[in-house]
Amino acid sequence: MAKMKTNSAAKKRFKKIGKKKIKRSKAYRRHLLTKKNAKRKRGLRARTYIHVSDVKSIAKLLPNS
């Protein structure tokens, strides 16, 4: 049987933490930053977790991680 392959796009965006959590970065922090205030940009800097309902599908993309 062939090796399981990790989805390359997913491995760049998500990281498994423990057994049931997957860490991700927040969106909207790439460009057009001049119109966003400092408090908003500071909040976008923080990492967050994938919602519980999405964990199963994202975990399938990261079998080897």
N, CA, C and O atoms as a Tripos MOL2 file, in Angstrom:
@<TRIPOS>MOLECULE
protein
  260   259    65     0     0
PROTEIN
NO_CHARGES

@<TRIPOS>ATOM
      1 N           0.8320   -1.1820    0.0000 N.3       1 MET1
      2 CA          0.0000    0.0000    0.0000 C.3       1 MET1
      3 C           0.8840    1.2550    0.0000 C.2       1 MET1
      4 O           1.9200    1.3060    0.6630 O.2       1 MET1
      5 N           0.4460    2.2600   -0.7590 N.am      2 ALA2
      6 CA          1.2240    3.4950   -0.8760 C.3       2 ALA2
      7 C           1.1450    4.3280    0.3970 C.2       2 ALA2
      8 O           0.2280    4.1690    1.2030 O.2       2 ALA2
      9 N           2.1190    5.2170    0.5660 N.am      3 LYS3
     10 CA          2.1360    6.1070    1.7280 C.3       3 LYS3
     11 C           0.9950    7.1200    1.6410 C.2       3 LYS3
     12 O           0.5720    7.5030    0.5500 O.2       3 LYS3
     13 N           0.5080    7.5440    2.7980 N.am      4 MET4
     14 CA         -0.5070    8.6040    2.8460 C.3       4 MET4
     15 C           0.1840    9.9180    2.5150 C.2       4 MET4
     16 O           1.2800   10.1850    3.0080 O.2       4 MET4
     17 N          -0.4440   10.7330    1.6890 N.am      5 LYS5
     18 CA          0.1430   12.0250    1.3460 C.3       5 LYS5
     19 C          -0.5610   13.1430    2.1020 C.2       5 LYS5
     20 O          -1.7860   13.1540    2.2200 O.2       5 LYS5
     21 N           0.2320   14.0860    2.6140 N.am      6 THR6
     22 CA         -0.2920   15.2650    3.2840 C.3       6 THR6
     23 C          -0.6390   16.2950    2.2200 C.2       6 THR6
     24 O           0.1070   16.4740    1.2570 O.2       6 THR6
     25 N          -1.7650   16.9690    2.3880 N.am      7 ASN7
     26 CA         -2.1540   18.0350    1.4690 C.3       7 ASN7
     27 C          -1.2120   19.2260    1.6790 C.2       7 ASN7
     28 O          -1.1380   19.7660    2.7840 O.2       7 ASN7
     29 N          -0.5000   19.6360    0.6410 N.am      8 SER8
     30 CA          0.5310   20.6790    0.7570 C.3       8 SER8
     31 C          -0.0350   22.0320    1.1610 C.2       8 SER8
     32 O           0.5880   22.7590    1.9350 O.2       8 SER8
     33 N          -1.2040   22.3730    0.6480 N.am      9 ALA9
     34 CA         -1.8170   23.6490    1.0100 C.3       9 ALA9
     35 C          -2.1880   23.6570    2.4870 C.2       9 ALA9
     36 O          -2.0050   24.6640    3.1710 O.2       9 ALA9
     37 N          -2.7050   22.5450    2.9740 N.am     10 ALA10
     38 CA         -3.1250   22.4530    4.3820 C.3      10 ALA10
     39 C          -1.9340   22.4840    5.3310 C.2      10 ALA10
     40 O          -2.0200   23.0860    6.4010 O.2      10 ALA10
     41 N          -0.8350   21.8540    4.9670 N.am     11 LYS11
     42 CA          0.3120   21.8310    5.8820 C.3      11 LYS11
     43 C           0.9420   23.2140    6.0410 C.2      11 LYS11
     44 O           1.6120   23.4750    7.0400 O.2      11 LYS11
     45 N           0.7310   24.1150    5.0510 N.am     12 LYS12
     46 CA          1.2350   25.4760    5.1580 C.3      12 LYS12
     47 C           0.3240   26.3580    6.0240 C.2      12 LYS12
     48 O           0.7680   27.3710    6.5640 O.2      12 LYS12
     49 N          -0.9410   25.9710    6.1540 N.am     13 ARG13
     50 CA         -1.9300   26.8100    6.8310 C.3      13 ARG13
     51 C          -2.3040   26.3640    8.2320 C.2      13 ARG13
     52 O          -2.6960   27.1880    9.0580 O.2      13 ARG13
     53 N          -2.1910   25.0740    8.5140 N.am     14 PHE14
     54 CA         -2.6660   24.5300    9.7850 C.3      14 PHE14
     55 C          -1.5820   23.7480   10.5050 C.2      14 PHE14
     56 O          -0.6510   23.2350    9.8830 O.2      14 PHE14
     57 N          -1.7140   23.6630   11.8310 N.am     15 LYS15
     58 CA         -0.7870   22.8670   12.6190 C.3      15 LYS15
     59 C          -1.5640   22.1440   13.7070 C.2      15 LYS15
     60 O          -2.3630   22.7570   14.4150 O.2      15 LYS15
     61 N          -1.3330   20.8380   13.8430 N.am     16 LYS16
     62 CA         -2.0200   20.0640   14.8740 C.3      16 LYS16
     63 C          -1.4260   20.3760   16.2380 C.2      16 LYS16
     64 O          -0.2090   20.4460   16.4080 O.2      16 LYS16
     65 N          -2.3200   20.5610   17.2070 N.am     17 ILE17
     66 CA         -1.9360   20.8060   18.5910 C.3      17 ILE17
     67 C          -2.6440   19.7420   19.4250 C.2      17 ILE17
     68 O          -3.8690   19.7650   19.5460 O.2      17 ILE17
     69 N          -1.8970   18.8290   19.9880 N.am     18 GLY18
     70 CA         -2.5110   17.7570   20.7630 C.3      18 GLY18
     71 C          -3.3040   16.8290   19.8640 C.2      18 GLY18
     72 O          -2.9210   16.6010   18.7160 O.2      18 GLY18
     73 N          -4.4010   16.2940   20.3680 N.am     19 LYS19
     74 CA         -5.1880   15.3390   19.5940 C.3      19 LYS19
     75 C          -6.3930   15.9550   18.9110 C.2      19 LYS19
     76 O          -6.7930   15.5130   17.8330 O.2      19 LYS19
     77 N          -6.9800   16.9840   19.5370 N.am     20 LYS20
     78 CA         -8.2590   17.4700   19.0320 C.3      20 LYS20
     79 C          -8.2720   18.9210   18.5890 C.2      20 LYS20
     80 O          -9.3340   19.4430   18.2490 O.2      20 LYS20
     81 N          -7.1280   19.5890   18.5810 N.am     21 LYS21
     82 CA         -7.1070   20.9930   18.1880 C.3      21 LYS21
     83 C          -6.2010   21.2040   16.9890 C.2      21 LYS21
     84 O          -5.1730   20.5420   16.8470 O.2      21 LYS21
     85 N          -6.5940   22.1360   16.1280 N.am     22 ILE22
     86 CA         -5.7830   22.5220   14.9750 C.3      22 ILE22
     87 C          -5.6950   24.0440   14.9740 C.2      22 ILE22
     88 O          -6.7100   24.7400   15.0000 O.2      22 ILE22
     89 N          -4.4670   24.5470   14.9420 N.am     23 LYS23
     90 CA         -4.1980   25.9770   14.9990 C.3      23 LYS23
     91 C          -4.2220   26.5620   13.5890 C.2      23 LYS23
     92 O          -3.8480   25.8950   12.6240 O.2      23 LYS23
     93 N          -4.6690   27.8230   13.4790 N.am     24 ARG24
     94 CA         -4.6750   28.5170   12.1900 C.3      24 ARG24
     95 C          -4.4080   29.9950   12.3990 C.2      24 ARG24
     96 O          -4.5240   30.5080   13.5120 O.2      24 ARG24
     97 N          -4.0440   30.6810   11.3090 N.am     25 SER25
     98 CA         -3.8630   32.1330   11.3530 C.3      25 SER25
     99 C          -5.1560   32.8100   10.9260 C.2      25 SER25
    100 O          -5.9960   32.1980   10.2660 O.2      25 SER25
    101 N          -5.3130   34.0650   11.3000 N.am     26 LYS26
    102 CA         -6.5120   34.8060   10.9190 C.3      26 LYS26
    103 C          -6.3380   35.4200    9.5340 C.2      26 LYS26
    104 O          -5.2180   35.6480    9.0760 O.2      26 LYS26
    105 N          -7.4530   35.6810    8.8830 N.am     27 ALA27
    106 CA         -7.4630   36.2640    7.5420 C.3      27 ALA27
    107 C          -7.4490   37.7990    7.6060 C.2      27 ALA27
    108 O          -7.5230   38.3770    8.6900 O.2      27 ALA27
    109 N          -7.3550   38.4460    6.4520 N.am     28 TYR28
    110 CA         -7.4410   39.9150    6.3080 C.3      28 TYR28
    111 C          -6.2340   40.6690    6.8430 C.2      28 TYR28
    112 O          -6.3750   41.7950    7.3190 O.2      28 TYR28
    113 N          -5.0610   40.0740    6.7760 N.am     29 ARG29
    114 CA         -3.8800   40.8030    7.2330 C.3      29 ARG29
    115 C          -2.7740   40.8160    6.1750 C.2      29 ARG29
    116 O          -1.6000   40.9230    6.5270 O.2      29 ARG29
    117 N          -3.1140   40.7120    4.9120 N.am     30 ARG30
    118 CA         -2.1180   40.6790    3.8450 C.3      30 ARG30
    119 C          -1.8930   42.0370    3.1870 C.2      30 ARG30
    120 O          -0.7540   42.4280    2.9330 O.2      30 ARG30
    121 N          -2.9690   42.7430    2.9150 N.am     31 HIS31
    122 CA         -2.8470   44.0370    2.2290 C.3      31 HIS31
    123 C          -3.9990   44.9370    2.6470 C.2      31 HIS31
    124 O          -4.8730   44.5160    3.4060 O.2      31 HIS31
    125 N          -4.0090   46.1890    2.1520 N.am     32 LEU32
    126 CA         -4.9990   47.2040    2.5310 C.3      32 LEU32
    127 C          -5.0000   47.4240    4.0450 C.2      32 LEU32
    128 O          -6.0560   47.5210    4.6710 O.2      32 LEU32
    129 N          -3.8020   47.4990    4.6200 N.am     33 LEU33
    130 CA         -3.6810   47.6180    6.0650 C.3      33 LEU33
    131 C          -3.7740   49.0570    6.5580 C.2      33 LEU33
    132 O          -3.9700   49.2810    7.7520 O.2      33 LEU33
    133 N          -3.6370   50.0440    5.6590 N.am     34 THR34
    134 CA         -3.6480   51.4440    6.0960 C.3      34 THR34
    135 C          -5.0190   51.8590    6.6190 C.2      34 THR34
    136 O          -5.1090   52.7090    7.5050 O.2      34 THR34
    137 N          -6.0810   51.2740    6.0870 N.am     35 LYS35
    138 CA         -7.4260   51.6500    6.5370 C.3      35 LYS35
    139 C          -7.8670   50.8920    7.7870 C.2      35 LYS35
    140 O          -8.8950   51.2280    8.3740 O.2      35 LYS35
    141 N          -7.1170   49.8870    8.2000 N.am     36 LYS36
    142 CA         -7.4540   49.1200    9.4030 C.3      36 LYS36
    143 C          -6.7260   49.7410   10.6010 C.2      36 LYS36
    144 O          -5.5450   50.0740   10.5140 O.2      36 LYS36
    145 N          -7.4410   49.8900   11.7120 N.am     37 ASN37
    146 CA         -6.8030   50.5200   12.8700 C.3      37 ASN37
    147 C          -5.8690   49.5400   13.5810 C.2      37 ASN37
    148 O          -5.9110   48.3330   13.3390 O.2      37 ASN37
    149 N          -5.0350   50.0760   14.4510 N.am     38 ALA38
    150 CA         -3.9890   49.2860   15.1120 C.3      38 ALA38
    151 C          -4.5690   48.1780   15.9740 C.2      38 ALA38
    152 O          -4.0150   47.0800   16.0310 O.2      38 ALA38
    153 N          -5.6690   48.4530   16.6380 N.am     39 LYS39
    154 CA         -6.2950   47.4420   17.4990 C.3      39 LYS39
    155 C          -6.7530   46.2370   16.6820 C.2      39 LYS39
    156 O          -6.5900   45.0890   17.0980 O.2      39 LYS39
    157 N          -7.3280   46.5150   15.5170 N.am     40 ARG40
    158 CA         -7.8030   45.4370   14.6450 C.3      40 ARG40
    159 C          -6.6370   44.5990   14.1210 C.2      40 ARG40
    160 O          -6.7040   43.3690   14.1090 O.2      40 ARG40
    161 N          -5.5660   45.2750   13.6890 N.am     41 LYS41
    162 CA         -4.3900   44.5590   13.1690 C.3      41 LYS41
    163 C          -3.7120   43.7320   14.2510 C.2      41 LYS41
    164 O          -3.2140   42.6390   13.9790 O.2      41 LYS41
    165 N          -3.6910   44.2420   15.4630 N.am     42 ARG42
    166 CA         -3.1120   43.5170   16.5950 C.3      42 ARG42
    167 C          -3.9190   42.2440   16.8770 C.2      42 ARG42
    168 O          -3.3540   41.1980   17.1990 O.2      42 ARG42
    169 N          -5.2120   42.3460   16.7550 N.am     43 GLY43
    170 CA         -6.0810   41.1870   16.9460 C.3      43 GLY43
    171 C          -5.8950   40.1430   15.8550 C.2      43 GLY43
    172 O          -5.9900   38.9430   16.1130 O.2      43 GLY43
    173 N          -5.6320   40.5970   14.6500 N.am     44 LEU44
    174 CA         -5.4290   39.6700   13.5270 C.3      44 LEU44
    175 C          -4.0950   38.9350   13.6220 C.2      44 LEU44
    176 O          -3.9080   37.8960   12.9890 O.2      44 LEU44
    177 N          -3.1720   39.4740   14.4120 N.am     45 ARG45
    178 CA         -1.8650   38.8560   14.6040 C.3      45 ARG45
    179 C          -1.9720   37.5420   15.3830 C.2      45 ARG45
    180 O          -1.1850   36.6190   15.1740 O.2      45 ARG45
    181 N          -2.9410   37.4750   16.2690 N.am     46 ALA46
    182 CA         -3.0860   36.3270   17.1650 C.3      46 ALA46
    183 C          -3.5300   35.0700   16.4120 C.2      46 ALA46
    184 O          -4.2670   35.1490   15.4300 O.2      46 ALA46
    185 N          -3.0700   33.9180   16.8860 N.am     47 ARG47
    186 CA         -3.4880   32.6480   16.3120 C.3      47 ARG47
    187 C          -4.8140   32.2380   16.9460 C.2      47 ARG47
    188 O          -5.1670   32.6980   18.0320 O.2      47 ARG47
    189 N          -5.5340   31.3750   16.2580 N.am     48 THR48
    190 CA         -6.7920   30.8660   16.7860 C.3      48 THR48
    191 C          -6.9240   29.4010   16.3860 C.2      48 THR48
    192 O          -6.0340   28.8510   15.7370 O.2      48 THR48
    193 N          -8.0180   28.7730   16.7670 N.am     49 TYR49
    194 CA         -8.2080   27.3510   16.4840 C.3      49 TYR49
    195 C          -9.3260   27.1420   15.4870 C.2      49 TYR49
    196 O         -10.2460   27.9530   15.3810 O.2      49 TYR49
    197 N          -9.2330   26.0320   14.7510 N.am     50 ILE50
    198 CA        -10.2760   25.6280   13.8160 C.3      50 ILE50
    199 C         -11.5270   25.2890   14.6190 C.2      50 ILE50
    200 O         -11.4320   24.7390   15.7160 O.2      50 ILE50
    201 N         -12.6860   25.6120   14.0820 N.am     51 HIS51
    202 CA        -13.9430   25.2950   14.7520 C.3      51 HIS51
    203 C         -14.1020   23.7830   14.8720 C.2      51 HIS51
    204 O         -13.6430   23.0240   14.0180 O.2      51 HIS51
    205 N         -14.7570   23.3650   15.9430 N.am     52 VAL52
    206 CA        -14.9150   21.9350   16.2540 C.3      52 VAL52
    207 C         -15.5370   21.1600   15.0880 C.2      52 VAL52
    208 O         -15.1580   20.0180   14.8310 O.2      52 VAL52
    209 N         -16.4870   21.7770   14.3850 N.am     53 SER53
    210 CA        -17.1750   21.0940   13.2890 C.3      53 SER53
    211 C         -16.2750   20.8780   12.0710 C.2      53 SER53
    212 O         -16.5760   20.0350   11.2260 O.2      53 SER53
    213 N         -15.1710   21.6310   11.9710 N.am     54 ASP54
    214 CA        -14.2640   21.5060   10.8270 C.3      54 ASP54
    215 C         -13.0320   20.6530   11.1090 C.2      54 ASP54
    216 O         -12.2950   20.3120   10.1840 O.2      54 ASP54
    217 N         -12.8010   20.3050   12.3620 N.am     55 VAL55
    218 CA        -11.5740   19.6100   12.7540 C.3      55 VAL55
    219 C         -11.4140   18.2800   12.0140 C.2      55 VAL55
    220 O         -10.3190   17.9520   11.5570 O.2      55 VAL55
    221 N         -12.4960   17.5210   11.8950 N.am     56 LYS56
    222 CA        -12.4240   16.2000   11.2710 C.3      56 LYS56
    223 C         -11.9600   16.2840    9.8020 C.2      56 LYS56
    224 O         -11.1100   15.5070    9.3680 O.2      56 LYS56
    225 N         -12.5270   17.2310    9.0530 N.am     57 SER57
    226 CA        -12.1660   17.3500    7.6330 C.3      57 SER57
    227 C         -10.7490   17.8780    7.4370 C.2      57 SER57
    228 O         -10.0540   17.4420    6.5190 O.2      57 SER57
    229 N         -10.3100   18.8050    8.2780 N.am     58 ILE58
    230 CA         -8.9470   19.3310    8.1790 C.3      58 ILE58
    231 C          -7.9410   18.2650    8.6010 C.2      58 ILE58
    232 O          -6.8670   18.1620    8.0080 O.2      58 ILE58
    233 N          -8.2730   17.4790    9.6100 N.am     59 ALA59
    234 CA         -7.3770   16.4210   10.0880 C.3      59 ALA59
    235 C          -7.1230   15.3750    9.0070 C.2      59 ALA59
    236 O          -6.0470   14.7780    8.9650 O.2      59 ALA59
    237 N          -8.0910   15.1500    8.1440 N.am     60 LYS60
    238 CA         -7.9100   14.1960    7.0250 C.3      60 LYS60
    239 C          -6.8440   14.6810    6.0580 C.2      60 LYS60
    240 O          -6.1510   13.8750    5.4360 O.2      60 LYS60
    241 N          -6.7070   16.0120    5.9270 N.am     61 LEU61
    242 CA         -5.7080   16.5870    5.0270 C.3      61 LEU61
    243 C          -4.3080   16.5440    5.6220 C.2      61 LEU61
    244 O          -3.3230   16.7100    4.9030 O.2      61 LEU61
    245 N          -4.2120   16.3210    6.9360 N.am     62 LEU62
    246 CA         -2.9330   16.3120    7.6350 C.3      62 LEU62
    247 C          -2.6700   14.9600    8.3090 C.2      62 LEU62
    248 O          -2.4810   14.9210    9.5250 O.2      62 LEU62
    249 N          -2.6530   13.8570    7.5630 N.am     63 PRO63
    250 CA         -2.5240   12.5520    8.2050 C.3      63 PRO63
    251 C          -1.1580   12.3060    8.8260 C.2      63 PRO63
    252 O          -1.0650   11.6130    9.8390 O.2      63 PRO63
    253 N          -0.0950   12.8550    8.2450 N.am     64 ASN64
    254 CA          1.2670   12.5450    8.6970 C.3      64 ASN64
    255 C           1.7920   13.5460    9.7200 C.2      64 ASN64
    256 O           2.8750   13.3500   10.2710 O.2      64 ASN64
    257 N           1.0540   14.5970    9.9790 N.am     65 SER65
    258 CA          1.5470   15.6390   10.8910 C.3      65 SER65
    259 C           1.3620   15.2650   12.3370 C.2      65 SER65
    260 O           1.7260   16.0350   13.2250 O.2      65 SER65
@<TRIPOS>BOND
     1     1     2 1
     2     2     3 1
     3     3     4 2
     4     3     5 am
     5     5     6 1
     6     6     7 1
     7     7     8 2
     8     7     9 am
     9     9    10 1
    10    10    11 1
    11    11    12 2
    12    11    13 am
    13    13    14 1
    14    14    15 1
    15    15    16 2
    16    15    17 am
    17    17    18 1
    18    18    19 1
    19    19    20 2
    20    19    21 am
    21    21    22 1
    22    22    23 1
    23    23    24 2
    24    23    25 am
    25    25    26 1
    26    26    27 1
    27    27    28 2
    28    27    29 am
    29    29    30 1
    30    30    31 1
    31    31    32 2
    32    31    33 am
    33    33    34 1
    34    34    35 1
    35    35    36 2
    36    35    37 am
    37    37    38 1
    38    38    39 1
    39    39    40 2
    40    39    41 am
    41    41    42 1
    42    42    43 1
    43    43    44 2
    44    43    45 am
    45    45    46 1
    46    46    47 1
    47    47    48 2
    48    47    49 am
    49    49    50 1
    50    50    51 1
    51    51    52 2
    52    51    53 am
    53    53    54 1
    54    54    55 1
    55    55    56 2
    56    55    57 am
    57    57    58 1
    58    58    59 1
    59    59    60 2
    60    59    61 am
    61    61    62 1
    62    62    63 1
    63    63    64 2
    64    63    65 am
    65    65    66 1
    66    66    67 1
    67    67    68 2
    68    67    69 am
    69    69    70 1
    70    70    71 1
    71    71    72 2
    72    71    73 am
    73    73    74 1
    74    74    75 1
    75    75    76 2
    76    75    77 am
    77    77    78 1
    78    78    79 1
    79    79    80 2
    80    79    81 am
    81    81    82 1
    82    82    83 1
    83    83    84 2
    84    83    85 am
    85    85    86 1
    86    86    87 1
    87    87    88 2
    88    87    89 am
    89    89    90 1
    90    90    91 1
    91    91    92 2
    92    91    93 am
    93    93    94 1
    94    94    95 1
    95    95    96 2
    96    95    97 am
    97    97    98 1
    98    98    99 1
    99    99   100 2
   100    99   101 am
   101   101   102 1
   102   102   103 1
   103   103   104 2
   104   103   105 am
   105   105   106 1
   106   106   107 1
   107   107   108 2
   108   107   109 am
   109   109   110 1
   110   110   111 1
   111   111   112 2
   112   111   113 am
   113   113   114 1
   114   114   115 1
   115   115   116 2
   116   115   117 am
   117   117   118 1
   118   118   119 1
   119   119   120 2
   120   119   121 am
   121   121   122 1
   122   122   123 1
   123   123   124 2
   124   123   125 am
   125   125   126 1
   126   126   127 1
   127   127   128 2
   128   127   129 am
   129   129   130 1
   130   130   131 1
   131   131   132 2
   132   131   133 am
   133   133   134 1
   134   134   135 1
   135   135   136 2
   136   135   137 am
   137   137   138 1
   138   138   139 1
   139   139   140 2
   140   139   141 am
   141   141   142 1
   142   142   143 1
   143   143   144 2
   144   143   145 am
   145   145   146 1
   146   146   147 1
   147   147   148 2
   148   147   149 am
   149   149   150 1
   150   150   151 1
   151   151   152 2
   152   151   153 am
   153   153   154 1
   154   154   155 1
   155   155   156 2
   156   155   157 am
   157   157   158 1
   158   158   159 1
   159   159   160 2
   160   159   161 am
   161   161   162 1
   162   162   163 1
   163   163   164 2
   164   163   165 am
   165   165   166 1
   166   166   167 1
   167   167   168 2
   168   167   169 am
   169   169   170 1
   170   170   171 1
   171   171   172 2
   172   171   173 am
   173   173   174 1
   174   174   175 1
   175   175   176 2
   176   175   177 am
   177   177   178 1
   178   178   179 1
   179   179   180 2
   180   179   181 am
   181   181   182 1
   182   182   183 1
   183   183   184 2
   184   183   185 am
   185   185   186 1
   186   186   187 1
   187   187   188 2
   188   187   189 am
   189   189   190 1
   190   190   191 1
   191   191   192 2
   192   191   193 am
   193   193   194 1
   194   194   195 1
   195   195   196 2
   196   195   197 am
   197   197   198 1
   198   198   199 1
   199   199   200 2
   200   199   201 am
   201   201   202 1
   202   202   203 1
   203   203   204 2
   204   203   205 am
   205   205   206 1
   206   206   207 1
   207   207   208 2
   208   207   209 am
   209   209   210 1
   210   210   211 1
   211   211   212 2
   212   211   213 am
   213   213   214 1
   214   214   215 1
   215   215   216 2
   216   215   217 am
   217   217   218 1
   218   218   219 1
   219   219   220 2
   220   219   221 am
   221   221   222 1
   222   222   223 1
   223   223   224 2
   224   223   225 am
   225   225   226 1
   226   226   227 1
   227   227   228 2
   228   227   229 am
   229   229   230 1
   230   230   231 1
   231   231   232 2
   232   231   233 am
   233   233   234 1
   234   234   235 1
   235   235   236 2
   236   235   237 am
   237   237   238 1
   238   238   239 1
   239   239   240 2
   240   239   241 am
   241   241   242 1
   242   242   243 1
   243   243   244 2
   244   243   245 am
   245   245   246 1
   246   246   247 1
   247   247   248 2
   248   247   249 am
   249   249   250 1
   250   250   251 1
   251   251   252 2
   252   251   253 am
   253   253   254 1
   254   254   255 1
   255   255   256 2
   256   255   257 am
   257   257   258 1
   258   258   259 1
   259   259   260 2
@<TRIPOS>SUBSTRUCTURE
     1 MET1         2 RESIDUE 1 A MET
     2 ALA2         6 RESIDUE 1 A ALA
     3 LYS3        10 RESIDUE 1 A LYS
     4 MET4        14 RESIDUE 1 A MET
     5 LYS5        18 RESIDUE 1 A LYS
     6 THR6        22 RESIDUE 1 A THR
     7 ASN7        26 RESIDUE 1 A ASN
     8 SER8        30 RESIDUE 1 A SER
     9 ALA9        34 RESIDUE 1 A ALA
    10 ALA10       38 RESIDUE 1 A ALA
    11 LYS11       42 RESIDUE 1 A LYS
    12 LYS12       46 RESIDUE 1 A LYS
    13 ARG13       50 RESIDUE 1 A ARG
    14 PHE14       54 RESIDUE 1 A PHE
    15 LYS15       58 RESIDUE 1 A LYS
    16 LYS16       62 RESIDUE 1 A LYS
    17 ILE17       66 RESIDUE 1 A ILE
    18 GLY18       70 RESIDUE 1 A GLY
    19 LYS19       74 RESIDUE 1 A LYS
    20 LYS20       78 RESIDUE 1 A LYS
    21 LYS21       82 RESIDUE 1 A LYS
    22 ILE22       86 RESIDUE 1 A ILE
    23 LYS23       90 RESIDUE 1 A LYS
    24 ARG24       94 RESIDUE 1 A ARG
    25 SER25       98 RESIDUE 1 A SER
    26 LYS26      102 RESIDUE 1 A LYS
    27 ALA27      106 RESIDUE 1 A ALA
    28 TYR28      110 RESIDUE 1 A TYR
    29 ARG29      114 RESIDUE 1 A ARG
    30 ARG30      118 RESIDUE 1 A ARG
    31 HIS31      122 RESIDUE 1 A HIS
    32 LEU32      126 RESIDUE 1 A LEU
    33 LEU33      130 RESIDUE 1 A LEU
    34 THR34      134 RESIDUE 1 A THR
    35 LYS35      138 RESIDUE 1 A LYS
    36 LYS36      142 RESIDUE 1 A LYS
    37 ASN37      146 RESIDUE 1 A ASN
    38 ALA38      150 RESIDUE 1 A ALA
    39 LYS39      154 RESIDUE 1 A LYS
    40 ARG40      158 RESIDUE 1 A ARG
    41 LYS41      162 RESIDUE 1 A LYS
    42 ARG42      166 RESIDUE 1 A ARG
    43 GLY43      170 RESIDUE 1 A GLY
    44 LEU44      174 RESIDUE 1 A LEU
    45 ARG45      178 RESIDUE 1 A ARG
    46 ALA46      182 RESIDUE 1 A ALA
    47 ARG47      186 RESIDUE 1 A ARG
    48 THR48      190 RESIDUE 1 A THR
    49 TYR49      194 RESIDUE 1 A TYR
    50 ILE50      198 RESIDUE 1 A ILE
    51 HIS51      202 RESIDUE 1 A HIS
    52 VAL52      206 RESIDUE 1 A VAL
    53 SER53      210 RESIDUE 1 A SER
    54 ASP54      214 RESIDUE 1 A ASP
    55 VAL55      218 RESIDUE 1 A VAL
    56 LYS56      222 RESIDUE 1 A LYS
    57 SER57      226 RESIDUE 1 A SER
    58 ILE58      230 RESIDUE 1 A ILE
    59 ALA59      234 RESIDUE 1 A ALA
    60 LYS60      238 RESIDUE 1 A LYS
    61 LEU61      242 RESIDUE 1 A LEU
    62 LEU62      246 RESIDUE 1 A LEU
    63 PRO63      250 RESIDUE 1 A PRO
    64 ASN64      254 RESIDUE 1 A ASN
    65 SER65      258 RESIDUE 1 A SER
